[in-house]
Amino acid sequence: MSQLLEDLKYRGIVHQITDEENLAKLLETENVKIYQGTDPTADSLHIGHLVPLLTLRRFQEHGHTPIILIGGGTGMIGDPSFKSDERKLLSEEQIDKNIEGLKSQMHHIFDFETASDNTPIFVNNREWLNEIDLISFLRDYGKHVSLNYMLAKDAIQSRLETGISYTEFTYTILQAIDYGHLNQKYDCKLQIGGSDQWGNITSGLELMRRMFGKTEAEGLTIPLLTKADGKKFGKTESGNIWLDPKRTSPYEFYQFWLNQSDDEVIKLIKYFTFLNREEIEALEESVKNEPHLRKAQRTLAETVTAFIHGEEALNEAQNITEALFNGDIKALNVDQIQDAFKDVPSHDYNGDDFTLVNVLVESGISSSRRQAREDITNGAIYINGERQQDVNHELTNADMLDNTFTIVRRGKKKYFVVKFK
């Protein structure tokens, strides 16, 4: 077995391989060109895209050449694979805008600087799919694809009951054309993707076999990453964890990884970092023997945040985290505070009575005026990180950050944002 395949299996990244023996031989004897496709359905990647892209980067680390396909053509159709509903069609202008966003983020994932003979190749499948007219599509490609073959695909079968348009039905043929085109133009011999892409990958291999005869091309799929409860990984209550810092700030990104459970963290380190086996096993021991230190979580958060956003963004995320842990909110600027507390319960305060007791009650922080007074005298109330034990305290502009809001903490961990008109 090749060293690369062995490492991928250790990390749990391999789900299916079309011909493992042949793939191992290729990886050991030549610089293999490998492609993975991403449709530009948004102007940013999210962490659900990262596993196949990082896998492609692992191939680059072992001397092989990544072909990064952005589906400007297939993105106008939409992949139906295991989706319950038809995708909303995007305009060509929106797709072009999305492509620029994705290309920019790919430069954080792949090595474009030190690589020489395996520098990544960017391709957009609209370039060749746009050149195929309807008659050519039917005669040159459609005649090689059996309807029975397509209907047997799990990705298609899963949509037959709920309904699938002919537009989405043809998606697997378009992806098959992609693989054939890259095979002929670049000698691409491997396509990788999530396990939901197995049907599309094997369709490409079958189309190549029928059109070009025997090829050495192979396919490899990666398990779809799920949480311990079986739900899709990378989703939170507020939505996707995006790579775009304007959608998901580096602080939120860092916190997402930092808050992973002991049960999940080693698996995620294997998937999302380039740490070697010795380093991973040391962290695994730490999880077992000293879980309170959360070394694995901190390593995961630091490594992935620095990789995607850079050291400067990581340092800021850590500074915000440290300030909040110590209750030193005033050490942060207004933008950092708003970033850190964007998902904290908030209340718009419209009253004229700015006594602390009244603000606590009207904002729902304390259940009654009596409870508010007890909370204050017991030292349970903090205003912008500073304990306030004066029951007669009245909030002034000095208590209002940016003259518009105040961070109130009740007890050890319950934070609230009070916004003033």
N, C-alpha and C positions, 0 to 999 in steps of 0.2 A: 504494500500500500504506500502511496506517495505521502511524504511528510505533511503536505497541505491537507490532503483528505483525512489523514489521521487527526490533525488539529481540528478540522471542522467537525469531525465526529465527536471528539472529546468535548467540544463546546455545545454539542447537541444541535448543530446547525443543519445537518443532513437529514432530509426526510425521504426523498427518493432519488435514485440515479438510474438513467436508462441502461447504461452498461458500465458498471464500476471498473471492471478490469481494463476496458479500453480507455476510459477517462484517466485512470491512474497512469497508464502507459503514455498518453499524450502529455500529461502534466510533467512527467519525468523526462521527456525527450525533446520538448520544444516549447517555445514561447507561444502559449495558446491565447488566442483572442476570444474573449468572453463578453457576452452582452447581457444586459438587464434593462428592461424597459420601464419607464415611468410616464404615465399620461399626465398632462398638465391640467388637472381638474381644479387646481387652486394655484395661487401665486407663491405658495410656500410648501415645502415638504413638512410633514409632521413625523414624530418618532416612529410611527408605524411603517414609514418608508425606510427607516434606517437599517434594519437588519439585512435585507438583500443588498443594499448599497454598501454597507460595511463588509459584507461577504465578498462583494466585488472588489473592494479595496484590499481584502486579505489575499485575493488572487494576485493583485498588483504587487503586494509586498513580497510575494514569492516569484516575481519576475515575469508574470503574465500581463497581457494588455487588456485593460477594460474598454469596452465600447459602451458608452453611456447613451442610450437611446431615449430621447424625449419625444413622446408620441403626439407630434403636432397634427398628424393625420388620424391616428386611432383615437386621439382625444376628442375629435369631432364626432365620434360614434359612441364610445363608452363601452367598457368591458362589462358584460352581464354576469361574469363569473360569481355565482353564489350571492348575487344581489337580489333582494326581494322585489325591487321596483326598477322601472326604466330610469336611466339617468337623464337629468335635464341637459339638453343640448346647449353647448356654449358657442358664442359667436367666435369668428376667426380672430377678431380684434382682442377679445378676452383671452383666447388661447395664446396668442402671441405675447401678451403681457405676462401671462403665467409662465411661459417658457423662459422669459428673461429672468424672472424670480428664481426659478429652479436652477438655471445654469449658474447663477451667482452662488447659490448654496452648495452646488456640487464642488466648487473650488475649495470649500472647507473640508470636504470628505475625501477627495482624491489628491494624490501627489502630482502636481503639475510642474513642480520646480526641480526636484532632484532626479526624477525619472528621465531616462534617456531613450532607451529602445523600447520602453513600454509606457510612454506617455499616454494618458487616456484620450480616446477619440470620441468627440461629440457628434452625434447624428440626429437628424430630425426626420421621421419617416414620412412626413408630408412631402418631402422632396421626391420620393419615388412613387408613393401612392397617388399623388396628384397627376402623375403621368399616365396612369392606367385608365383608359376609357371603359365604358360599361361592356361593350362587346369583347374587348380584350380580357376583362376581368372574368367574364363567363367562359370564354373559349380557352384562355391560357391557364386559368387557375381553377375555375369552377368545375371543369370537366374532370379534374384530378381529385375532387373532394366528394366522397360518397355521403349522401344524405343520412343513410343508416349509421355511418361512422360518426357524423356530427351529433346525431340524436343520442348516441350511446354515451356521449361525454357527460360526466356528472354535472359540470357547470351549466350545460344546456338543460339537462333533465330537471334540475332544481328550479328552473323557471317555466317549465311547460304548464304547470298547473296555474300559476299566477299570471302567465302570459309573457310573451317575448316578441318584440317586433322583428321584422326581417332585417332592419338596420342593425340591431344588436346581435342578431343571429349570425350575421356575416363577420362579426368582430374576430372570431377565431381564425377565419381565413386570412384576414388582413395581417394578424400577428404571424401567421404561418408565412405569408409573403415576406414579412420583415426578416425572419430568420433566413429564408432562402436568399434574399438580397444581400444580407451581410455575409452569408457564407460564400457567395460568389464574388463579391467585391473585396472583402477583407480576409477571406479564408477563416471566418469566424466558426469555431468548432464547439462552442458551448453556450447554451442559454441557461441562466439561473432565474429563479423567481420564487415567490411564496408557493406553498403547497396548493393553493387555489389556482395556480397557473399550469398545473401539470397537463391538463387537457389542451391548453393553447400551445405548450411547448411540444408535446408529442404530435400535435397537428402539423407543426412546422417541420418536424422530422419526417413525417409521412409524406408531406407535400414535396420535400426535397428528394425523397427516395423515388417518388413517381416522376418528378421532372428531370432530375439530374442523375438518377441511378444511385449506386452505393456511395455513401459519404461516411466520414469519420465523426460526424457531428453527434453531440450528446446533449442531454438535459439533466439538470439538477434542481431539486426543489428544497425549500427550507420550511420547517414547521411554522405554521401561523402561531405567533406568540400570544398566549392567553394568561390571564391572572389565575391565581389559585382557585377562585370561584368559577372559573370557566369563561368569564367575560373577556372581551377584547382588550388587550393590553394597549396602554397609551391614551385611553379615554379617562377624563375626570368628570366631576360634576359640572364643571364649566366648559367642557368640550375637549378638543384635541390639544396635545402638547406640540406646539409648532416650533419649527426651527427659526422662523422669522422673529427677531427680538421685539418687533412692534406688536406682534400677536401674542407671543409668550415671552415675557421678559427673562433675561438671564437669571434673575433671582427666582422667579417662578420655576424656571427650568431646573435650576440647581435644587430647589426644594422638592421637586417631584422625585428626583433620584434619591435625595437624602432621606426621604420618608418611606422608602421601600422596606418591606418586612424582612425579618431574618430568613423566612422560608423562601423568599423570592430572590434575595440580593445576589447570591452566587450565580444563579442561572443568568441573571441580567448582566453580571460582570463578564461572563463567558460570551454572551451575545454582543454586548455593546462596547467592550474595551479590547485593547490589544495586549493586555497583560499576559505574561507567559504562564505556563502551568504551575511552576514553582510559586510564583506570586499569588496566583489564584488559590492554591492549596493552603498557603499561609493565611490568607484572609478567611478561608473556610474554617480553619482551626480557630481563628479569632471569634468567628460567629458562634462556634460551639462552646468555647471556653471562657470568653470574655465579652458576651453580647452587649453588655452595658457600654462598652467603649465605641461600638458602632463603627469600627474601623472600615469594614467592608462598604457600608453605606456612604461614608465620607469619601472613600477612594472612588467609588462609582460616580458620585456626584461631581467630584473634582475632575475626574478624568474625562467624563462625557461633556461637561460644561466647557472645559478648556478646549477640547477637540472641536466643538461646534462653534463656540463664541469667542474663544481666545482667552489668554491669561488675564488681561485687564478686566474683562467682564466677570471672570471667575472671582477675582479679587474683590470686586464690588459686591457680588452676591454673598461672598463670605463675610464682608464687612457689615452688610445689612443683617445677616443672620446672627453675627456676634453681638451687634448692638441690641437686637431684639431679645436675645437670650439674657443679656445683662440688664435689660430694661432701659437702656440708654438711648431713648428715642431721639432726644435732642442732638445726638451726634450725627443724625441723618439729615439730608436735605429734604425739601418738600417732595420732590419727584420720587426719591427713594421711599419715603414714607407712604406716599400714595400707591406706589408699586407693591410694597410689602403688605398693605392693608386693603387691597382692592376687593378681596373676597370676604372681608370681615363684615359682620352685620352693621348696617349704618342706619342713621335716623336723621331726618331733616327737622331741625328744631326751629319752630316759628314763634315761640313764646317771647314774652317781654321780661319774664322773671328769670334772671341768670344765676340765681343762687344754685349752688352745686346740688343741694337736696332736690330741688325742683327739676333740674336738668336730668338727674339720674332717674327720677320717677317718670317724667314725660317721655324720656327716650327708651323706657322699658328695661333699663339696666338694673334698677332695684324695683321690687314689687310694690312698695309703699313708702311713704315718707318716713315711717318708723324704721323700716328696713334700711332705707338710704342712710339715715343717721347712724344706725348700728354699723353699717358697712364702712362709713367714714371713720367713726371713732375706733373701730377695730383694726384700722389700717389696711382695709381690703381695697381701697380705691386709689388708683394712680391716674394722674393727669399728665399726659405726654411723658410717661415714664417716671414721674416723681410722685411719691406718696403724698396724699392730701388728707389730713386728719382734722381739719377745721370745719365743723358742721355749719359754720356761718360763712364759709368761703363763697365768694361770688366770682363767677368767671368773667374775665376781662379780655381785652385784645391780647394781653400777654399770654393767655392760655390758649389762644386760637392760632394755629399754624396757618401761615399764609392769609391770616385774618378771616379764614373761612371754615376751618374744622378743628376738632379736638379729638385726640386719641384717649379713650378712657379704658382703663384696665380694671376689672373686678376680680379679685382673687389672683391666682397664679397664672392663669392662661386665657381667661375670657376677655377678649378685646372687643371694643365697639368704636365706631367712628360717628361722632356727632357733628353734623354739618349745620352751619348757621347761615341764615339768609342775610 
